[in-house]
Amino acid sequence: MILKMYNPFGLLHEQLLEALKAKGKRYFVRQAYNRGWEPGLKGSFLLRAYAAHERDLAHEHFQFLGQATGAFLYDTQDPEHEKKLHIAASQPAGYKVYYAGKKGVDWTPPPVYRENMKAYIQKNHPQWQKKSNAGKIRIGMNEEFGFLFLTFSCGEEIEKIPFEQIENF
């Protein structure tokens, strides 16, 4: 079954941008973001913020993207970059700009994904259901360089997979 791509991220807006800068976020990596795509849009982008001391990580993220469409590294110390970030936060017509931020500690996947995750665990980790001393099976979602991953864990065993595997399971 092909599903509409799940998008856990909210739109960037002025208040969020200002709050991030107030928290010391200096670098912002922009990339094309297919999960935010809707009919009629010219572009959908995702921004990920990094603090001043995370400069190398921001550069690593940007280098990871290579020559990908829409990839850009903003530095808020550059007035032109600052101006462009505010334009992005205004959600210009024809574009959607999302921010890769956490929605909260607890993540509850939509029902269809819960079923896919359950089937994935039953197929790939049937022994987890039988481990009474290992505790409960935990599933977390995280973002790395703009891509979503799921981490499954039971006791000391951990598996990390791209979220697309569950969407297409």
C-alpha positions as CSV (number, residue, x, y, z in Angstrom):
1,M,0.0,0.0,0.0
2,I,1.4,3.4,-0.9
3,L,0.7,6.1,1.6
4,K,1.0,9.8,1.5
5,M,4.4,10.6,3.0
6,Y,4.2,11.3,6.7
7,N,5.4,14.7,7.7
8,P,6.1,15.2,11.5
9,F,7.5,18.7,11.1
10,G,5.7,22.1,11.4
11,L,6.1,25.2,9.3
12,L,8.8,27.7,10.1
13,H,7.5,31.1,11.2
14,E,8.9,34.4,12.4
15,Q,8.4,33.7,16.1
16,L,10.1,30.3,15.8
17,L,13.0,31.7,13.9
18,E,13.5,34.4,16.5
19,A,13.3,31.9,19.3
20,L,15.9,29.6,17.7
21,K,18.3,32.5,17.2
22,A,17.7,33.6,20.8
23,K,18.7,30.0,21.9
24,G,22.0,30.5,20.0
25,K,21.2,28.9,16.7
26,R,23.4,30.4,14.1
27,Y,23.6,28.0,11.2
28,F,20.6,26.8,9.2
29,V,20.8,24.1,6.6
30,R,18.1,24.1,3.9
31,Q,17.2,21.2,1.7
32,A,14.4,20.1,-0.6
33,Y,11.8,18.3,1.4
34,N,9.5,15.8,-0.4
35,R,7.5,15.0,2.7
36,G,6.2,18.6,2.7
37,W,5.2,18.6,-1.0
38,E,1.7,19.4,-2.0
39,P,0.1,19.9,-5.4
40,G,0.5,23.4,-6.7
41,L,3.7,24.2,-4.8
42,K,6.9,25.4,-6.5
43,G,9.0,24.1,-3.7
44,S,9.0,22.5,-0.3
45,F,12.0,22.9,2.0
46,L,13.2,21.8,5.4
47,L,15.5,23.8,7.6
48,R,17.6,22.4,10.4
49,A,19.3,24.7,12.9
50,Y,22.7,24.4,14.5
51,A,24.2,26.4,17.3
52,A,27.4,28.4,16.8
53,H,29.5,25.7,18.5
54,E,28.0,23.1,16.0
55,R,29.5,24.8,13.0
56,D,31.3,21.6,11.9
57,L,28.1,19.6,12.1
58,A,26.2,22.2,10.1
59,H,29.0,22.0,7.4
60,E,28.9,18.2,7.5
61,H,25.1,18.2,7.0
62,F,25.5,20.6,4.1
63,Q,28.3,18.6,2.5
64,F,26.2,15.4,2.9
65,L,23.6,17.1,0.7
66,G,26.1,17.7,-2.0
67,Q,24.7,19.4,-5.1
68,A,21.1,18.5,-4.1
69,T,18.4,20.9,-5.3
70,G,17.7,23.6,-2.8
71,A,20.6,22.9,-0.5
72,F,22.0,26.0,1.2
73,L,23.8,26.8,4.4
74,Y,22.7,30.0,6.1
75,D,24.8,31.9,8.6
76,T,22.8,34.4,10.6
77,Q,25.9,36.6,10.9
78,D,25.7,37.3,7.2
79,P,23.0,40.0,6.7
80,E,22.0,38.6,3.3
81,H,21.5,35.1,4.8
82,E,19.5,36.7,7.7
83,K,17.2,38.4,5.3
84,K,16.6,35.2,3.3
85,L,15.8,33.3,6.5
86,H,13.1,35.9,7.3
87,I,11.7,35.5,3.8
88,A,11.6,31.8,4.3
89,A,9.9,32.2,7.7
90,S,7.2,34.4,6.0
91,Q,6.2,31.3,3.9
92,P,6.3,33.0,0.5
93,A,3.5,32.1,-2.0
94,G,4.1,28.8,-3.7
95,Y,6.6,27.5,-1.1
96,K,6.4,25.7,2.2
97,V,9.4,25.9,4.6
98,Y,9.4,23.4,7.4
99,Y,11.5,23.3,10.5
100,A,13.1,20.0,11.7
101,G,12.2,20.4,15.3
102,K,10.9,18.0,17.8
103,K,7.1,17.9,18.4
104,G,7.6,16.5,21.9
105,V,9.2,13.6,23.7
106,D,6.2,11.3,23.1
107,W,5.6,10.3,19.5
108,T,2.4,8.6,18.6
109,P,2.4,7.3,15.0
110,P,-0.7,7.4,12.9
111,P,-2.7,4.0,13.1
112,V,-1.6,2.7,9.7
113,Y,2.1,3.2,10.6
114,R,1.5,1.4,13.9
115,E,0.2,-1.6,12.0
116,N,3.2,-1.5,9.6
117,M,5.6,-1.3,12.6
118,K,3.9,-4.2,14.3
119,A,4.1,-6.3,11.2
120,Y,7.8,-5.2,10.7
121,I,8.7,-6.3,14.2
122,Q,6.8,-9.6,13.9
123,K,8.7,-10.4,10.7
124,N,12.1,-9.1,11.6
125,H,12.2,-9.6,15.4
126,P,9.8,-12.4,16.3
127,Q,11.9,-13.2,19.3
128,W,11.1,-9.8,20.9
129,Q,7.5,-10.8,21.5
130,K,8.7,-13.8,23.5
131,K,11.3,-12.0,25.7
132,S,9.4,-11.4,28.9
133,N,12.5,-10.2,30.8
134,A,13.6,-7.7,28.1
135,G,10.8,-5.3,28.8
136,K,8.6,-3.6,26.4
137,I,9.4,-2.9,22.7
138,R,10.2,0.8,22.3
139,I,10.0,2.8,19.0
140,G,11.4,6.2,18.6
141,M,11.6,8.6,15.6
142,N,14.6,10.8,15.0
143,E,15.8,13.1,12.3
144,E,19.4,13.1,10.9
145,F,20.4,15.5,8.2
146,G,16.8,16.0,7.3
147,F,15.9,12.3,6.9
148,L,13.6,10.4,9.3
149,F,14.6,7.2,11.0
150,L,12.9,4.8,13.4
151,T,14.8,3.1,16.2
152,F,13.3,-0.1,17.5
153,S,14.7,-1.5,20.8
154,C,13.9,-4.4,23.1
155,G,16.2,-4.9,26.1
156,E,19.8,-4.4,24.8
157,E,18.9,-5.0,21.1
158,I,18.5,-2.0,18.9
159,E,17.7,-1.6,15.2
160,K,17.6,1.7,13.3
161,I,15.9,1.9,9.9
162,P,14.9,4.7,7.5
163,F,11.2,5.6,8.0
164,E,10.5,4.8,4.3
165,Q,10.9,1.1,5.1
166,I,7.8,1.3,7.3
167,E,5.9,3.5,4.8
168,N,6.6,0.9,2.1
169,F,6.2,-2.2,4.3
